[in-house]
Structures are given as C-alpha cells and as structure tokens.
Amino acid sequence: MGAKRITAELKSIPWEGVYPDFNGSVALRGARKRETLTQKELAHLVGVSQTHISEMEHGKRPIGKEMARTLAKALKVNYRVFL
C-alpha cells in the first residue's frame, strides 16, 4: 500500500517542479552530447557558426521555432524541447 501511495504522489509532481532549471538551452546541450557531437559538428549540420550554438546553449541567444525544428531534426528529438 505504501509504494502505491508514493507512486501516486510522484506522478502528481509537474516536471517543472523536479527540473526547475530545465530550458531549451539545457535540452540543446543534452541532446547534442547524447549524439556525441561537438558544437562545431552540430553547427555544420544545421548551417550556423559554432558561436551561434554556444550562445544558444548558454542562453545568450534565443532558440526560435524554425531553429528548434532544424536542431530537432539533426538531434533526433521533438522540436518542442527547445522552446
């Protein structure tokens, strides 16, 4: 009975509560590393500079919808994780 109650309580926590610092920048870096790509390699795949990728990963440049779609295709994820 106790395990069911704990499971039910865990299911009720929104993901934002568990990962309050999660954002598109974090998702970009994580997806890139999962695919074992350097910033330079990803930049080449999506047609931007390495600096552009770095700025997006550090939250200094927004990831727009079109760029999110381009990144998602290259990194094999849903584009919404970057928005």
C-alpha positions, 0 to 999 in steps of 0.5 A, a space after each residue: 500500500 505504501 509504494 502505491 501511495 508514493 507512486 501516486 504522489 510522484 506522478 502528481 509532481 509537474 516536471 517543472 517542479 523536479 527540473 526547475 532549471 530545465 530550458 531549451 538551452 539545457 535540452 540543446 546541450 543534452 541532446 547534442 552530447 547524447 549524439 556525441 557531437 561537438 558544437 562545431 559538428 552540430 553547427 555544420 549540420 544545421 548551417 550556423 557558426 559554432 558561436 551561434 550554438 554556444 550562445 544558444 546553449 548558454 542562453 545568450 541567444 534565443 532558440 526560435 521555432 524554425 531553429 528548434 525544428 532544424 536542431 530537432 531534426 539533426 538531434 533526433 528529438 521533438 522540436 518542442 524541447 527547445 522552446 
